[in-house]
């Protein structure tokens, strides 16, 4: 399942296995190469921070792009660590509905 929230700079993909269990949630911060993975136990991994910095240093992205990606990451991590992420809440409700019909 994929989510593209309005007025946000990230997307979320929920990966489900053949047993209809969540494998992980994958947040992709757009406009730059920065990703966040959340496991079912809510362990959080930030990926590609070195690549983001490298893109800035090699002028593949602007300072504004870099700051935007880092600000989006900070907002995302705040909601994830507080267990208050709107997309995860939405996914939980959607998955219950989907699970009931498949």
C-alpha positions in Angstrom: 0.0 0.0 0.0 1.3 3.4 -0.9 0.5 6.8 0.6 1.2 10.2 -0.9 0.2 12.8 1.6 -0.9 16.2 0.4 1.5 19.1 1.1 4.2 16.8 2.4 7.7 16.0 1.0 7.5 12.3 1.7 5.6 9.2 0.7 5.0 5.9 2.6 4.9 2.4 1.3 3.7 -0.4 3.6 5.3 -3.8 2.6 3.2 -6.8 3.5 4.2 -10.5 3.2 2.2 -13.4 1.9 0.9 -14.1 5.5 -0.7 -10.6 5.4 1.8 -9.4 8.0 3.6 -6.1 7.9 7.3 -6.4 6.9 8.1 -2.7 7.2 7.0 0.8 6.4 9.2 2.7 4.0 9.2 6.5 4.0 10.8 8.1 1.0 11.7 11.8 1.5 11.2 13.3 -1.9 13.3 15.9 -3.7 16.4 14.3 -2.2 17.7 10.8 -1.6 16.7 10.2 2.0 14.7 7.2 3.3 13.3 6.0 6.6 12.4 2.3 7.4 10.2 1.4 10.3 10.0 -2.2 11.4 6.9 -3.8 13.0 8.5 -3.4 16.5 8.8 0.4 15.6 12.6 0.3 15.3 13.6 3.2 13.0 16.4 3.3 10.4 17.4 6.4 8.5 19.0 5.5 5.2 21.1 7.4 2.7 22.2 10.3 4.9 25.7 10.0 3.5 24.3 10.0 -0.1 22.3 13.2 0.7 25.4 15.0 2.0 27.4 13.7 -1.0 24.7 15.1 -3.4 25.0 18.5 -1.7 28.8 18.5 -1.8 28.7 17.5 -5.5 26.1 20.2 -6.2 23.5 17.6 -7.4 21.1 19.3 -4.9 21.0 22.8 -3.6 21.4 24.0 0.0 17.6 24.6 0.1 17.0 21.0 -1.1 19.3 19.7 1.6 17.7 21.8 4.3 14.2 20.7 3.1 15.1 17.0 3.3 16.6 17.4 6.7 13.6 19.4 8.0 11.3 16.7 6.6 13.3 14.0 8.2 13.2 15.8 11.6 9.4 16.2 11.4 9.0 12.6 10.4 11.2 11.2 13.1 9.4 13.3 15.7 6.0 11.8 14.8 7.5 8.3 14.5 9.3 8.3 17.9 6.2 9.7 19.5 4.1 7.0 17.9 1.9 9.7 16.4 2.4 9.4 12.7 -0.7 10.1 10.7 0.2 7.8 7.9 0.9 4.8 10.2 -2.5 5.5 11.9 -4.2 5.6 8.5 -2.4 2.5 7.3 -3.6 0.6 10.4 -7.2 1.4 9.6 -6.8 0.7 5.9 -5.1 -2.6 6.5 -8.0 -3.8 8.8 -10.4 -2.9 6.0 -8.2 -4.6 3.3 -7.6 -7.7 5.5 -11.4 -8.1 5.9 -12.0 -8.2 2.1 -9.1 -10.4 1.0 
